[in-house]
Amino acid sequence: MRQRGGTFVLRIEDTDQERNRNEWTEGIVSALAWLGMAPDEGPYLQSEQGEAHQAAIEALWAHGALYACGCTRAEIDERTKARAAAGDPTPGYDGHCRDLGLPRGAGRALRFRTPDEGEVEVVDLVRGEVAFPLTSLEDFICVRGDGNPLFVLANAVDDRSMRISHVIRGEDLLPTTPKQIMLWAALNEATGSATARPTYAHLPLLVNERGKKLSKRRDPVAVEMYRELGYLPEAFRNYIALLGWSPGDEEIVPLEFLVEHFRLEDVQRSPAFFDVQKLAHMNGVYIRALPLDEFIAAARPWVDPQPGEWAPGEWRDPDTGELIFAGVPWPAERFDAQAFARLAPAIQERVAALGEVPALVDFLFLEDAPFEEASWEKAIGRDELAGRLLSEALAAYAACQWSIEELHRVTLAIAEAAGRKLGKAQAPIRVATMGRDKGLPLFDSLEALGRDETLRRIQAALSRMDVAG
């Protein structure tokens, strides 16, 4: 760990070719870089360590720690059913080929010869001492029938060669740890090397609001998605650090604090709830804490993406599949950096993620105001005074000084003359000029939009009312 001068090594465990793609590896590397957690070494590909894996297989075979097994999965399942019918419910492989002395060959897996008695003790920084009776551990496969090592053997070999001191992973992998400990001891004996095994720490699983383990198919778990949605790396990193660990009363803590105070021994054992709403709240706090110029720069990929720079791609709602963002909705030439900067303080106060920014300012850069049917009906279609309010605003805005204060003053006068409160009176004006009944402050928005465009949109709304009428 950083607090102890450790080295962060990134190894991609890609020995199962059917479950690996180059873009997934690239995603891991880019996500870590975005979070400010780029590794000190790597990425190393496990598949490139084939020579070391084969050497370990040969050593274990010569030592008698492995034996060949020709059983198919169907045969093993059939014998398991037969044992259960006879009153022995013990699942798994029954050691059928252990003493047959089968030679190695195509289609024959290599199994580890697990001792019959005793136990394997796992000393874990999070879970303490966990004992696994050897009677509960089957002779597990280390090498597939095609000669390639499985995860459990490849990891042990790579951890040894790379001198890994700490293995930190999810608690769902705790049952595989006794296998690696036994393999480690067997490799020490087979190679004559007294290599010290790493310290293990199995972190609590992350669960969703239903208490179920987070699933790639069911839950929004991809780090890249949160970057696309506009979460700040500092906020995301801060939130993740608090899953299963607490720094005390404070929740907004800088990276330097995490490095200094985090201890694996203090991680809780119970599952950690991945609360998307809490993450969004924390991200909003981080956004509002940015200096204004930094906020404008951070929002740029969502409003004014530049060639050669990262920009969010198309993404959909993880629950409904609805298309949420498909790139900036206005032509690049229509973006006005000065107009955006004028509204940036109001935007910064209202967004929990940068991906929300385009919907707040699209009215400013689209050729016409966006049209939202429900907002139109609510603010204009069903309001008998909408036409009057829009007509009076058209006349007043054409003559008044174009400032936030004056726009507010003349609109308030229009409202009072109509016997309405300001909020109710400005609703038709907002929808006519901005397209929606909710959004940024009206008068700040009109000031940024400009007099000519504001008048044109109000006139267009009046014309639409005439057509509808």
N, C-alpha and C positions, 0 to 999 in steps of 0.2 A: 504494500500500500504506500501511497505517496508520503504519509506521515513518517514512515520508516525507511524512506529512500528506496522503495521497491521498484521493480521494472514491470510494466504492464505489457504482457505478451499476448498478441492476438493470433490464434490458431483456428483455421477453418477446418472443421471435421467433415471432410467431403469424401470419405471412403465409399459411401453408398451413392454411386453415380446416378441412380434413378431418382434420388431425392435432392439433387444438387444442380444449381444453375449458376452461371457466371453472374447474372444480374442480381441474384440473391447475395452473393459475396460482395458485389459492388454496393448493394444496399446497406450491408453491415458496416462497411468501411466508411461510406458517406454519412451514415447516421451517427457513428461515433465522432467523426470529424465535426459534424454540426453541433453536437453536444459539448464540444471542447474536450473530448476524451480520446483523442487519437492515441493509438498504442505506441509504446516506445520501440517495440519490435514487431515485425510482421506487416501484413498478414502472411503466416506460413500456411501452406496447404498440406493437410495430412496425407493426401494422396501422393505427395512428392517424397514421402518418407518410406516408400515401398521397400527399399533395400534394407533399411533398419528393421522393418516389420518382419520381413522374411528371415532375417538373421535370428530374430527372437523366436520365431516359429521353429526354426531348426534346432535352436538351443533347447527349447522346451520339449520338443519331440525326443531329442537325444537323452534328455534328463528323465524321460518317462512321465512328464507332467501332462502330456497330451496323448490321446488315443483316437484312432479313426472310428467313425460311426457311419454305418450305411443305412440307418433307419430313416424312413420317410415320416413326415408329419402325420400322415394318415395312420401309419403303423403305431406311432407313439400314442395317438389319440385312442386308437382301438384298445391298446393294452391298458391305458388309463381307465377306460370304461369298464374293462373286465375286472380290474382291481377294485373299482368302486362297487361293482356288483357283488364281489366277494367280501366286501366289508372294509376295504382299505381305500379311504378317500384321498390318499396322498396324490396330488396332481404332479404333472411334469414328467420329465424323462426318468426312466427306471434303471439306467445303467446297463441296458441290454447288451451293448457291444464292449463294455469295459474290459472284459477278460477274454475276448475272442481273438485278440492279436491281429486284427485286420490291418493289411498294409494301407498306406495312403494311396489315394487315387482319385480320379475325376468323380464327382458326385458324392464323395465321402467327406463329411464335415470332421473337424478336429475338435474334440471336447476336452475340457479341463477335468482332471481326475480330482474331484473334491474329496477331502478326507471324510471318513464316515462318522467320526466322533469329535466332540469339542465344540468350540464356538469361535466366531470371529468378532472381535470387539472393534467398533469404529469410535474413535475419539473425535468428536465434532465440536467446533467452537460455538455453534448455535444450539445443538441438541444434546450436548454432553456426551456421555458414554452410552452407546447403543450396542447391545450384544445380539448377534445373529447365530442361533444354533445351526451347526453344520448339517444336522438332519433335515433342516428345512431348505437347504440349498442343493439343487440338482447339479449334475455334471453339465455345465453350461458350454455352449458352442463358442469357441474362440476364432475358428477359421471356417469360412463357408466351403461348400463343396467345390467351388471354383478356385480355391486357394487364397482368396482374399480375406484379410483379417476383419473381424467385427470391431465395432466401436470399443468394446471393453478391453480388448488386447491392444489395439492401436493406441488408445489413450494412455495405457500404462507404459508402453514403449516410448511414446513421445514425451510424456511427463518426465521419464527418466533421462532421456537424451537432452531435453531442454532444461533440466534441473529446476522444474517447477516447484516452488515452495508452498503455494497455497492454491487449492482448487476450490473455487466458490461457485456454487451452482444451485439449482432448485432442489427442494426436498423430494421431488418425485424421482430423483436419481439416487437417493440414499440406498435403496435396495441393491444397486449395482456396485456400491462401494466395497462390500465384502469380497466380491469377485476380483476387484482390482487389487485389493490388499493381498489376497491369496496369490494372484498372478505376480505381484511385485516380489513377494517372498520367493516364489518359484524362480523368477528371473534372477534374483540375487544368487540363488543356489546354482542355477544352470550356467550362469556366466562368471561366477566367482567374484561378483561385485557387490559390496555391501552398501548399495545406494540407499540413502534415507528417503522414505516415502514422504509425500507432501502432507501438509495439514489440510483437513477438510472442513468446509463450512457449508451446510445445506440450508439455503434461505427459504423462508416461507413462500408458499405459492401465492400468486395473485389471483383473486377471485372477483367475479362481477357482482352486481347488486343482488343476484339470486344465490350468492354463496358458491357458485360453481367456478371451477378453474377456467381462467381466461382461455378462449379458443380463437385461433386464427380465423376459423370459418364463421364464428358467431359474434365476436367482440372486436371493437376497434383497438387493436394492439400494435399495429405497425408504427414504429417511430417515424418513418417517412411520412405517414399520413398526418401526424400532428404537425410536422414541419409544413406540409402543404396547407393545412388549415390555418396556419399563422400563429402557432405557439412559439414563444421565444425559447431558445435553448436553455437560458438561465433558469426560466420558470419550470420547464419540463424536468431539468436535472434536479432542481430543488425538490420538486414534488416526488420524483422517483426515489430520492434518498430517504424520504420520510415513510416509505412503505415498509412497515415492519420495524422501524427505528424512530426514536424521538430524540431531538436535541434539548428537550425541556419545554418551556413555555412558548418559545419562539418557533414560528413556522417559516417565515421568510428569512432564510439564512444564506449567506454568500458561500461560494465554493471554498474559500479559505477556511471558513468555519467548519465545513464538512470534513475537509482534509484533516484538520486538527483534532476534531472531537469524535469522529465516527469510530466505533469499535465493533468488530464482528461479534464479540461476546455479548454486546448489548442488544443485538437483534432479537426481536420477539419470535417465538415459535409458532404462534397462531397465524392462520392465513391473513393476508393483507388485502383489504378491499380497495380495488382500483376505482376511485370515485371521479368520474369524468367531470362532474359539476364542480367538485372542489378544485380539480386541476384548472378548469376554466376560470374560476374565481381567482386562483393564485396567479394565473397568467395575466388577468386583467390588472391585478395589483402591480405586477412587473411592468406592464405597458404604461400605466399611468405614472410610474416612477421615472420613466425615461425623460431626459431632456428633450425639448420639442424637436430640435434638429435631428436627434437620434431616432425619435419616433418617425419622423418624415422619411429618414433613410431606411428604417426598418420596413416601412409600408411600401416602399418603392416597387419591389417585385410584384405586388398585387395591383398596382395602379399604373406603373410606367416601366415595365420590364425592359431591360437593355440587352442587346445581342451579346452573346458570350458570357452572360451572367446567369446565375441560377434564378429560376422563376417557377412558381407553382404550376403544375399541370392540371389536367382534368381530374376531378374527384367527385365522388358521389356520397350521399348520406349512407353511413355504414348500416343503419337500421332499415331504411326503406329502399335503398338503391337509387333514389332520386338524384338526378344530376344537379349538383350544387354549384360547381364552378367549372367553367370550360375555357378559362383564359379571360383576359381583360375584355369586357364587352364593348368597348369603344375603340375606334381607330386610333393608332398611336399619335397621329398628328393632331387629334382633338384634345389631348391632355394638356392642361395648363398648370404648370408647376406653381405659379404664383397664386392662382385661385385655390389650389389644393392646400398650399401653405396657410392661406387665410382661414380655411376651415379646419386645419389640423388640430388646433386646441380642442375644438368641440368634438371632433372625431375621437381623439385620444381618450376623452372622458367617457365615451360610450361603448367602446368595443372591448370584448374579452379576448378576441383573437384577431390577428391582422387579416385573416380571410373574410372578416365581416366588413372590411373597409369599402370594397367596391360597391356593395349594395347601398351604402350611405352616400356615395358621391357620383353614382352613375348618372343622375339627373344633370350633373354639372358638365359632363363631357359627351353625353349622347346628343345626337342632332335634335331629337325631340324628347320630351319627358317620357319616362317609361309609363306604360299604361297598365294599371292593376284594377281589374274589373270590380273587385269587392270594395276597394277604397273609393273608386268613382261613384259607385251606387250609394255608399254610406254618406259621403261628404257632399255630393252634387246631385246625383240622380234622385235621391229621396228628400232633398232639402228644398223647400219651396222658396227660400230666400237666396239660394245659391247664385242665381242669375243676377240679382240686384247687388249682392256683395262683390261678385266678380266685376260687374260693370263699374261700380264705384271705385274699386281698387284700380281698374284700368285707367280711369281718369285721374285719380289721385297720384298714382305712381308715375304717370307721364309728366307731372308738373313738380313733384316734390324733389328736395335734395336727395341724392342717392347715398344714403348712409344708414347704418343699422338703426340709429336712434330715430331718424326722421321716418323711416319705414314703419317702425313700431308706433310712432305718434299718429301718423295718418291712418293706419289700420285700426288703432284703438278708437279713433274718431268715427270711422265707418261702423265699427261694432256698436258703439254707444248709440249712434243714430238708428241702428236697426234693432236696438233693445237686446243686444246679446253681449255675453262675456267674450273677451278677446279670443280665448281658445276655440270657442264654437264658431266665431266669425271667421277666423283665419283658416279653418279646415278646408273650404272650397279653394282658397288661394293656394294652399299647400299642395293639394292634389293636382290642381291645374298646372303648377310650375314644377313640382318635384315628383309627381306620379303616385305618391303613396301618402297615407294618412299618418304615418309615423316616420321619424327620421331626425335629421339635424335641426337645430333652431331655425325657424322660418326666416327671420330677418337677416341672420348671418348668411343664410343660403342665398337669399335674393340679392344681397349686396355682392356676393361672389359671382352669381349668375349674370348680373348686369341688367341695366334698365331695358335695353332693346330686346333681349331674349326673354326677359320676364313678361314684357308687354305682349310679345308675339305668342307666348304660350297661353297667357290669359285669354287673348283673342281667339286662339285655336279652341280653347275649352268652351267659350261662348258659342262658337260656330258649331261645335259638336252637340251642344245642348239644343241649338236650333234644329239641327238635323234630326236628333232624337225626338224632339217635340213634334 
